[in-house]
Amino acid sequence: MLRIRSPWAAAASMMAATLVVSCTASHPQAGTPSPVASALPSPTEVSSSSPPSPPAPPKQRMERSLPVALEEAAAATAGGKLYVIGGFDAAGNSLRTVWVFDGKSWAAGPRLPLGLDHTSATELGGHVYVAGGHSFGRDIASVFRLDGASWKSVSSMHHARGGHALLAAMGRLYVIGGNTAAGNVAPAEVYNPQTGLWRDFSLMPVPRNHVSGFVFGSDVCAAGGRFPITARVDCYDTRISRWVRLPNLPMTTSGAGAATLPDGTTLVLGGEDAQESRMVTQVAWLNGPKAWRTVGSMLLPRHGFELAVFEGRAWACGGGYSPGLYPVATCTSAS
């Protein structure tokens, strides 16, 4: 069993500091610029004589902590509640626990049918779905839907995977990225809730795991990831049925959180390098297809969490405060 040192000594000074981080200059895009589909949203037009103003840094704050420390959990919102699902505990056990936040307090929700870590969750049609993951080292293709007070099995994916992104768009569920013990999973899959069937729809341009998933307009996107460690952002445009690229993130990262806020702004927070030797503290901001900007550091840098938008803010609950297995119960939010 791992001996876990408390994160609070290391984070105390950060919690005492102001919760509004300072805006920094944007980094240039790494590598060769990639084409962006014309179907992506156009940035706000700005007069050539008036350079665009840098975005205001997101307002970050501490939120009510989870009842327990965990990392590599999934997160989603539905019915006005925030769900944190599965994950690892400090001993590396795959968890069946589901924690539900109603805006005031956390409560235990319906337990998963099996322990899952590196799983992913999203909301579709008022239901929370959880797909794939690892269970005590076993690769999982199972998919569950929360129906009232219990989880219902729905059709399994064609490919087991963990460290992937499950995203809802255009009335469908999309799964991108992830890996098994044999390596990265290249096929991306889509689920039609009307037929209850999954199908492979394309190969991911650069297969990788520990990706950060978000929805950008009608596109489902995977940012960062490892093997290879990358700053690449690949999006599948569901309207034209092809892959497009957004600009690279300012820094390479894996195991970060990503979410798109109600105003259309996408945030990517935190993560670590592929060797699990260095934390990534960046807060990356995108509000159009031209470039990401670095707009500060994560309030309490972590990896191994999913961002979920709750009450208009992107919530990061749990995660590891140091590379490897160092879970925390901390929740922070940004908007």
Number of C-alpha atoms within 10 A of each C-alpha: 6 9 9 12 11 12 17 13 9 12 14 11 10 15 14 8 10 13 16 16 19 14 17 15 12 17 15 15 18 15 10 8 11 14 10 15 16 9 13 16 14 11 11 9 7 10 8 7 6 7 8 11 7 13 16 14 21 23 15 21 18 16 14 15 16 20 13 13 19 32 31 30 28 30 28 24 22 16 10 12 14 21 26 27 30 31 32 29 20 18 14 17 17 23 23 18 21 19 19 21 19 13 13 7 11 17 14 13 16 18 17 20 13 14 20 32 31 31 29 30 28 24 21 19 11 13 16 20 25 26 28 29 33 24 22 15 13 13 21 21 16 19 20 20 20 17 14 9 9 14 18 14 15 15 15 18 22 16 21 20 30 30 29 30 31 28 24 22 16 12 12 16 21 25 27 31 29 29 24 19 12 7 13 20 22 20 19 24 21 21 20 13 15 8 8 10 14 19 14 16 13 16 15 19 16 16 21 27 30 31 31 31 30 25 20 24 15 18 25 24 27 30 29 27 31 23 16 15 19 22 21 24 21 23 25 24 20 16 10 12 11 13 19 21 20 24 24 23 27 21 20 22 31 31 31 31 28 29 23 25 19 13 9 14 14 21 26 27 31 28 34 29 21 20 12 14 10 14 20 23 21 25 29 26 25 21 20 17 17 13 19 24 24 25 23 22 22 24 26 22 23 30 33 33 30 32 28 28 22 20 13 14 20 26 28 29 29 30 31 29 26 21 20 16 23 26 30 25 17 24 17 21 22 24 19
